[in-house]
Amino acid sequence: MAKQVGELKLTGTLDNLVFYKKGNEYFVKSKPKPIGKKYHKDPKYARQRANNELFVKSVMANKLLRDSLGPVLSSIISVPVGQITKMFRQYYGIHQFEDEPGNEDLSFFKGFHLSEKRRIDSILSWPILSSLDRNSGHFRIIMPELNDCSIRAPKDATHFQVTIAVSAIDPGKKVSKMEMDTSPMVPVPGEPLASISLSVRIPELPGSMLFGVMAIQFFQKVTEEPWPLGRTQNAAVILQAGN
């Protein structure tokens, strides 16, 4: 509650604010939130209920995706939690009025960069071939033959590693599963290298949303043991998404 000052005093409502008079003074306060049966049944609050449902679904989907990919991403990148929630909120907002929920086009998520500082396309100058097929049961990627022009490594990097993972999440049932695969340590190319090919099985979770993710992590090898560079040097992206 705050007191109104100035020559002009208001009464009534404006957006989420209530202007009112008490005694000889004027005040402003936030509009009280509806409670109980009135909130759940009154058509006046239908939009607010829909927005709350969107937010809850988005937060749950965000949590499931991050929990399932945690073993893959936590040591590679700093995951932008707020951006992922926003991504799901935009997606659910697009599809909230469809007659058959669950059949939405998940290509909306393709190309979403999970790393805050670097993007995959700022590291690789060549396209990545990828497929996510529930019928074959695999998520696959192929990186064509690499050379010193096709990968932009940090100046201290001597090696890199490619990791792929497929996450299956079901926000309705609040469950998720993940499978992953990692390439051997690869020298930062000075000469052409053979292509990198990775494949991982899709987890058994019928009716789930599928996300095929790829991450690149850089290392510096001074002695026999390679040391990972900072997470801001690495990148991860959703390459494929589907039902």
C-alpha positions as CSV (number, residue, x, y, z in Angstrom):
1,M,0.0,0.0,0.0
2,A,1.3,3.4,-0.9
3,K,-0.1,6.9,-0.4
4,Q,-1.0,9.0,-3.5
5,V,0.7,12.4,-3.7
6,G,0.3,15.3,-6.1
7,E,-2.7,17.4,-7.2
8,L,-4.4,14.6,-9.1
9,K,-5.9,11.8,-6.9
10,L,-7.4,8.7,-8.5
11,T,-10.0,6.0,-7.6
12,G,-10.6,2.8,-9.5
13,T,-8.4,0.2,-11.1
14,L,-5.7,0.3,-13.8
15,D,-4.1,-3.0,-14.9
16,N,-3.0,-4.6,-11.6
17,L,-3.3,-1.5,-9.4
18,V,-6.2,-0.3,-7.3
19,F,-6.6,3.4,-6.5
20,Y,-8.9,4.2,-3.6
21,K,-9.8,6.7,-0.9
22,K,-9.6,5.9,2.9
23,G,-10.8,8.7,5.1
24,N,-9.4,11.9,3.8
25,E,-6.4,10.3,2.1
26,Y,-5.8,8.5,-1.2
27,F,-3.8,5.3,-1.6
28,V,-2.8,2.7,-4.2
29,K,-2.2,-1.0,-3.9
30,S,-1.8,-4.1,-6.0
31,K,-5.0,-5.9,-7.1
32,P,-5.5,-8.9,-4.8
33,K,-5.1,-12.3,-6.3
34,P,-8.3,-14.3,-6.6
35,I,-8.5,-17.3,-4.3
36,G,-10.4,-20.5,-3.9
37,K,-13.4,-21.5,-6.1
38,K,-13.7,-18.0,-7.5
39,Y,-10.3,-18.3,-9.2
40,H,-10.8,-21.8,-10.5
41,K,-14.3,-21.2,-11.9
42,D,-14.9,-17.6,-12.7
43,P,-14.5,-16.9,-16.4
44,K,-13.0,-13.6,-15.6
45,Y,-9.8,-15.3,-14.5
46,A,-9.6,-17.7,-17.4
47,R,-6.7,-15.9,-19.0
48,Q,-4.8,-15.8,-15.7
49,R,-5.4,-19.5,-15.2
50,A,-4.1,-20.3,-18.7
51,N,-1.0,-18.2,-18.1
52,N,-0.3,-19.9,-14.8
53,E,-0.7,-23.3,-16.5
54,L,1.7,-22.3,-19.2
55,F,4.3,-21.2,-16.7
56,V,4.0,-24.4,-14.6
57,K,4.3,-26.6,-17.7
58,S,7.3,-24.6,-18.9
59,V,9.1,-24.9,-15.6
60,M,8.4,-28.6,-15.4
61,A,9.7,-29.2,-18.9
62,N,12.7,-27.1,-18.2
63,K,13.5,-29.1,-15.1
64,L,13.1,-32.4,-16.8
65,L,15.3,-31.4,-19.7
66,R,18.0,-30.0,-17.4
67,D,17.9,-33.0,-15.0
68,S,18.2,-35.5,-17.9
69,L,21.0,-33.6,-19.6
70,G,22.8,-32.7,-16.4
71,P,25.4,-35.5,-16.6
72,V,26.2,-34.3,-20.1
73,L,26.2,-30.6,-19.9
74,S,27.1,-29.6,-16.3
75,S,30.8,-29.9,-16.9
76,I,30.7,-28.5,-20.5
77,I,28.6,-25.4,-20.4
78,S,26.7,-23.0,-18.2
79,V,23.1,-23.8,-19.0
80,P,20.8,-20.7,-19.4
81,V,17.9,-21.8,-17.2
82,G,15.8,-18.7,-17.8
83,Q,16.2,-19.0,-21.6
84,I,15.1,-22.7,-21.6
85,T,12.0,-21.8,-19.6
86,K,11.3,-19.0,-22.0
87,M,11.7,-21.4,-24.9
88,F,9.2,-23.9,-23.5
89,R,6.8,-21.1,-22.6
90,Q,6.8,-19.8,-26.2
91,Y,6.3,-23.3,-27.5
92,Y,3.4,-24.1,-25.2
93,G,1.9,-20.7,-25.9
94,I,1.8,-21.4,-29.6
95,H,0.1,-24.8,-29.1
96,Q,-2.2,-24.2,-26.1
97,F,-5.4,-24.0,-28.1
98,E,-4.9,-27.0,-30.4
99,D,-7.5,-29.7,-30.3
100,E,-5.1,-32.6,-30.1
101,P,-2.3,-31.7,-27.7
102,G,0.8,-33.9,-27.9
103,N,0.9,-33.9,-31.7
104,E,2.6,-30.6,-32.0
105,D,5.5,-30.0,-34.4
106,L,8.7,-30.1,-32.2
107,S,10.9,-28.6,-34.9
108,F,10.3,-25.4,-33.0
109,F,13.2,-26.4,-30.8
110,K,15.7,-27.2,-33.5
111,G,18.7,-24.9,-33.5
112,F,18.2,-23.7,-29.9
113,H,21.6,-22.9,-28.4
114,L,22.0,-24.3,-24.9
115,S,25.3,-22.4,-24.2
116,E,25.2,-18.8,-23.1
117,K,28.5,-17.6,-24.4
118,R,29.3,-19.5,-27.6
119,R,27.2,-21.0,-30.4
120,I,28.1,-24.2,-32.3
121,D,27.9,-22.3,-35.6
122,S,30.6,-19.9,-34.3
123,I,32.9,-22.9,-33.8
124,L,32.1,-25.1,-36.8
125,S,32.1,-23.7,-40.3
126,W,30.8,-26.9,-41.9
127,P,27.2,-28.2,-41.5
128,I,26.5,-31.1,-39.1
129,L,24.4,-34.0,-40.5
130,S,22.0,-35.3,-38.0
131,S,18.9,-37.5,-37.7
132,L,16.5,-38.4,-34.9
133,D,14.3,-41.4,-35.8
134,R,12.1,-43.2,-33.2
135,N,11.4,-45.9,-35.8
136,S,15.1,-46.8,-36.1
137,G,15.6,-46.0,-32.5
138,H,18.7,-43.8,-32.9
139,F,20.0,-40.3,-32.8
140,R,23.0,-39.9,-35.1
141,I,25.4,-37.1,-36.2
142,I,28.1,-37.0,-38.8
143,M,30.7,-34.2,-38.9
144,P,32.4,-34.2,-42.3
145,E,36.2,-34.3,-42.7
146,L,37.7,-31.6,-40.6
147,N,40.6,-29.3,-41.4
148,D,42.2,-26.2,-39.9
149,C,39.5,-24.0,-41.5
150,S,36.5,-25.9,-40.4
151,I,36.8,-25.5,-36.7
152,R,37.5,-22.3,-34.8
153,A,39.1,-23.5,-31.5
154,P,40.2,-21.2,-28.6
155,K,43.9,-20.2,-28.9
156,D,44.9,-22.4,-26.0
157,A,43.0,-25.5,-27.2
158,T,45.0,-28.5,-28.4
159,H,42.1,-31.1,-28.4
160,F,38.4,-31.2,-28.5
161,Q,35.7,-33.8,-27.8
162,V,32.2,-34.2,-29.2
163,T,29.3,-35.4,-27.1
164,I,25.8,-36.3,-28.2
165,A,22.8,-37.1,-26.1
166,V,19.1,-37.8,-26.6
167,S,16.7,-36.7,-23.9
168,A,13.2,-38.1,-23.6
169,I,10.9,-36.1,-21.4
170,D,7.2,-36.4,-20.4
171,P,6.1,-33.2,-18.6
172,G,2.7,-34.7,-17.9
173,K,4.1,-37.7,-16.1
174,K,7.1,-35.7,-14.8
175,V,9.6,-38.3,-16.0
176,S,12.7,-38.2,-18.2
177,K,15.4,-40.5,-19.6
178,M,18.7,-39.9,-21.3
179,E,21.3,-41.7,-23.4
180,M,24.7,-40.3,-24.5
181,D,27.9,-41.0,-26.4
182,T,31.2,-39.2,-26.6
183,S,33.9,-39.2,-29.2
184,P,37.6,-39.9,-28.5
185,M,39.8,-36.9,-27.8
186,V,40.5,-35.3,-31.2
187,P,43.5,-33.0,-31.9
188,V,42.6,-29.5,-33.1
189,P,43.2,-30.0,-36.8
190,G,46.3,-28.7,-38.6
191,E,45.8,-31.4,-41.2
192,P,42.6,-32.9,-42.5
193,L,41.0,-35.4,-40.1
194,A,38.6,-38.2,-40.7
195,S,34.9,-37.4,-40.2
196,I,33.4,-37.9,-36.7
197,S,30.3,-40.1,-36.5
198,L,28.3,-40.8,-33.3
199,S,25.1,-42.7,-32.6
200,V,23.1,-43.2,-29.5
201,R,19.9,-45.2,-28.8
202,I,16.7,-43.3,-28.1
203,P,15.4,-44.0,-24.5
204,E,12.3,-46.1,-24.1
205,L,9.7,-43.6,-23.0
206,P,6.5,-43.8,-25.2
207,G,4.8,-40.6,-26.0
208,S,7.7,-38.4,-24.8
209,M,9.2,-35.3,-26.3
210,L,12.7,-36.1,-27.8
211,F,15.6,-33.8,-27.9
212,G,18.9,-34.6,-29.8
213,V,21.7,-32.5,-28.4
214,M,25.3,-32.0,-29.4
215,A,28.1,-30.4,-27.4
216,I,31.7,-29.5,-28.2
217,Q,34.3,-29.3,-25.3
218,F,37.8,-28.0,-25.7
219,F,40.9,-29.2,-23.8
220,Q,44.6,-28.2,-23.4
221,K,47.0,-31.1,-23.4
222,V,50.3,-30.0,-21.8
223,T,51.3,-33.4,-20.3
224,E,49.6,-36.7,-20.7
225,E,46.5,-35.5,-19.0
226,P,44.3,-33.1,-21.0
227,W,42.8,-30.3,-19.0
228,P,39.3,-28.9,-19.9
229,L,39.2,-25.2,-20.8
230,G,36.6,-22.9,-19.2
231,R,33.0,-23.7,-19.9
232,T,32.6,-20.4,-21.7
233,Q,34.8,-21.8,-24.5
234,N,32.4,-24.7,-25.2
235,A,29.0,-24.9,-26.9
236,A,25.9,-27.0,-27.1
237,V,22.8,-27.0,-29.3
238,I,19.6,-28.9,-29.9
239,L,20.1,-30.4,-33.3
240,Q,16.9,-32.4,-33.6
241,A,13.5,-32.6,-31.7
242,G,10.5,-34.8,-32.3
243,N,7.8,-36.9,-30.8
